[in-house]
Every structure is written in structure tokens, then in C-alpha cells.
């Protein structure tokens, strides 16, 4: 059984991909929270954890050759990520994902020591990354991915009935910035609530 030196990734996979795409404009010498200033502190920390686990940065937070290749070879990104997954999740890959059940994958993922919502997010990251990278997945695992997507669409539809609220601030160099939210704060995840409140706090701090 493999015990991870660094926490297994549980950041949203789409956010992880966007973070990689952001680096296409130029990869810094050091990877830290300031590289992705638009994300909340929680997401920044999760991204750094994912980069460590997948071998995209070293112990000194310097980008590895694997990261630079992932950034530069956009046309081959899926195959490169597949190689990273096969190395970093070797025990999960040995399950034969083309025949694995959701329960089997869930049990195997528990070796990484996560619990509750964080564990579920780690499973979600792996499944979405595996699908993106072209790893063979059983019909049951593919259905699990589709089920998560449908749940998000239902939540988005429900949000449409929530009255929108907005806040506008004047920018010091001219112009205005408006944040509009139609959100049921009792329905969204703690991670999303933190992200929204972080935006609101930054706007208020800017006004002061």
C-alpha cells in the first residue's frame, strides 16, 4: 500500500486545468499562492497540494520538468497527464479501472487518509482527471462522473430562482466593478461560500 507523502489532490479538476492554462503566459521560478491571486486561499492551497502530489513542483516549490512539459506541449497534455496519473496513483491504476466498481475505487482511495467531503472531492478529481487523460474506466465509474455532473446542473437550475444581489464599487483609476450573485448560501458547498465571501471581503477592503 502506498502512503502519500503529500495530500492527494481534491481541488476541482476544472480549476486545476485552468491553473495550468494560466501558466501558459509564463511559468514563474517559484510556485506559491501569489501565482493564482484570483482564487481563494483555500483553492490556492489545494492547487499547491495537487502540484506537489503529481510531481509538478519540488520540495522548494520550484517547477519540475514535468510541469514545464505539461505547459509547453498543450497538444499532448492529455497523454502527459495520463503518465503523471499512472505514476502518482500507481495503486489505483493497478485496480484495473476498466473493470473496477465505484466501491472498490472508493475503498482504495481511503489509503490516502482523507474523510468526508474531502475524500469525495479526491475521488471526483481522480475520476475526472482519468477521463480527461483517456484512462480506461468501467461503465460504473463513467456513470459516477455523469451523475456528479447532473447534480451540479440541478443545483444550477435551482439557483436561478434565488433573487440576485449585487455590489458595485468605483475603481480608483476610473470605471466601476459590479459583483452580482444569485446564490442560495445554504445550498452551496463550504468551499464555494468561502470563495464568494472572499470576493466580497476584497471588494469591501478596496473601498476602505
C-alpha positions in Angstrom: 0.0 0.0 0.0 1.3 3.4 -1.0 1.2 6.2 1.7 1.2 9.6 0.1 3.9 12.0 1.2 1.7 14.9 0.2 -2.1 15.0 0.3 -3.9 13.5 -2.6 -5.5 16.2 -4.9 -9.0 17.3 -4.0 -9.2 20.6 -5.8 -11.9 20.8 -8.6 -10.4 19.3 -11.7 -11.6 22.1 -13.9 -9.8 24.6 -11.6 -6.6 22.5 -11.8 -6.8 22.6 -15.6 -7.4 26.4 -15.6 -4.4 26.8 -13.3 -2.2 25.0 -15.8 -3.6 27.2 -18.6 -2.8 30.3 -16.6 0.9 29.3 -16.6 1.0 29.3 -20.4 1.5 33.0 -20.2 4.8 32.3 -18.3 5.8 29.9 -15.6 7.4 31.6 -12.6 10.5 30.4 -10.9 8.6 29.5 -7.8 5.0 28.3 -7.3 3.2 29.9 -4.4 -0.2 31.3 -3.6 0.5 34.6 -5.4 0.6 32.8 -8.8 -3.2 32.5 -8.7 -4.4 35.7 -7.0 -8.0 35.4 -8.2 -8.6 32.2 -6.3 -9.5 32.0 -2.6 -6.8 31.0 -0.1 -8.4 27.5 0.2 -8.2 26.9 -3.5 -4.7 28.2 -3.7 -3.6 25.7 -1.1 -5.4 22.8 -2.8 -3.7 23.7 -6.1 -0.3 23.7 -4.5 -1.1 20.3 -2.9 -2.1 18.9 -6.2 1.0 20.1 -7.9 3.2 18.5 -5.2 1.4 15.2 -5.3 1.6 14.9 -9.1 5.3 15.9 -9.1 4.8 19.2 -10.8 6.8 21.1 -8.3 9.7 20.0 -6.0 10.2 20.5 -2.2 11.4 24.0 -2.8 8.3 24.9 -4.7 10.2 25.1 -8.0 8.5 23.9 -11.2 9.7 20.5 -12.3 10.5 19.5 -15.9 7.2 17.6 -16.0 5.3 20.8 -15.3 7.1 22.7 -17.9 6.4 20.0 -20.4 2.7 20.0 -19.4 2.6 23.7 -20.1 4.5 23.8 -23.3 3.0 20.7 -25.0 -0.6 21.7 -24.9 -1.4 19.5 -27.9 -0.2 16.5 -25.9 -1.4 17.5 -22.5 -3.8 14.6 -22.1 -1.2 12.0 -22.7 1.3 13.8 -20.4 -1.3 13.9 -17.6 -2.1 10.2 -18.1 1.6 9.4 -17.5 1.5 11.5 -14.3 -1.6 9.8 -13.0 -0.2 6.4 -13.7 2.9 7.3 -11.7 1.3 9.1 -8.8 -1.8 6.9 -8.4 0.0 3.6 -9.1 -2.1 1.6 -6.6 -5.4 2.8 -8.0 -4.2 2.1 -11.6 -3.4 -1.5 -10.5 -7.1 -2.0 -9.7 -7.8 -2.3 -13.5 -10.1 0.7 -13.7 -11.8 -0.7 -16.8 -13.5 -3.3 -14.5 -13.5 -1.5 -11.1 -16.6 -0.7 -9.2 -17.2 2.6 -7.5 -17.0 1.0 -4.1 -13.7 -0.7 -5.0 -12.2 2.7 -6.1 -13.6 4.4 -3.0 -12.1 1.8 -0.7 -8.7 2.1 -2.4 -8.7 5.9 -2.2 -9.0 5.7 1.6 -5.4 4.7 1.8 -4.7 8.4 1.4 -6.3 9.2 4.7 -9.0 11.7 3.7 -12.5 11.6 5.1 -16.0 13.0 4.4 -16.4 15.7 1.8 -12.6 15.9 1.2 -12.5 12.2 0.4 -15.4 12.6 -2.1 -13.6 15.5 -3.7 -10.4 13.4 -4.1 -12.4 10.7 -5.8 -14.0 13.2 -8.1 -10.7 14.8 -9.0 -9.2 11.4 -9.9 -12.1 10.2 -11.9 -12.4 13.5 -13.9 -8.6 13.5 -14.4 -8.6 9.9 -15.5 -11.4 10.6 -18.0 -9.6 13.6 -19.4 -6.4 11.7 -19.7 -8.0 8.8 -21.6 -7.6 6.1 -18.9 -10.0 3.2 -19.5 -12.8 3.4 -17.0 -15.6 0.9 -16.3 -19.2 1.8 -17.2 -20.0 2.2 -13.5 -17.2 4.7 -13.0 -18.2 6.7 -16.1 -21.7 6.7 -14.7 -20.4 8.1 -11.4 -18.8 11.0 -13.3 -22.0 11.7 -15.2 -24.0 11.6 -12.0 -21.8 14.3 -10.4 -22.3 16.5 -13.5 -26.1 16.1 -13.4 -26.1 17.0 -9.7 -24.3 20.2 -10.5 -26.7 21.1 -13.3 -29.7 20.5 -11.0 -28.1 22.8 -8.4 -27.5 25.5 -11.0 -31.1 25.3 -12.1 -32.3 25.6 -8.6 -30.1 28.7 -8.1 -32.0 30.5 -10.9 -34.9 31.0 -8.6 -32.8 32.8 -6.0 -33.1 36.6 -6.1 -29.9 38.2 -7.4 -28.0 40.7 -5.2 -25.2 42.9 -6.4 -22.5 45.3 -5.1 -20.8 47.9 -7.1 -17.5 49.8 -6.3 -15.8 52.6 -8.1 -12.3 51.9 -9.3 -9.6 54.4 -8.3 -8.4 54.7 -11.9 -11.9 55.2 -13.3 -14.8 52.9 -14.1 -16.9 50.6 -11.9 -16.8 47.0 -10.9 -20.1 45.1 -10.1 -20.4 41.7 -8.5 -23.8 40.1 -8.9 -24.7 36.9 -7.1 -27.8 34.7 -7.3 -26.8 32.2 -4.6 -28.6 30.1 -2.0 -25.9 30.2 0.6 -27.5 27.3 2.5 -27.2 25.0 -0.6 -23.7 25.7 -1.9 -20.6 24.0 -0.5 -18.4 25.5 2.2 -15.7 25.9 -0.4 -17.9 28.0 -2.6 -19.2 30.0 0.3 -15.6 30.9 1.3 -14.8 31.8 -2.3 -17.8 34.2 -2.6 -17.2 35.8 0.8 -13.5 36.2 -0.1 -14.6 38.2 -3.1 -17.0 40.3 -1.0 -14.3 41.0 1.6 -11.8 42.1 -1.0 -14.3 44.5 -2.6 -15.0 46.0 0.8 -11.3 46.3 1.7 -10.7 48.0 -1.6 -13.4 50.6 -0.8 -11.9 51.3 2.5 
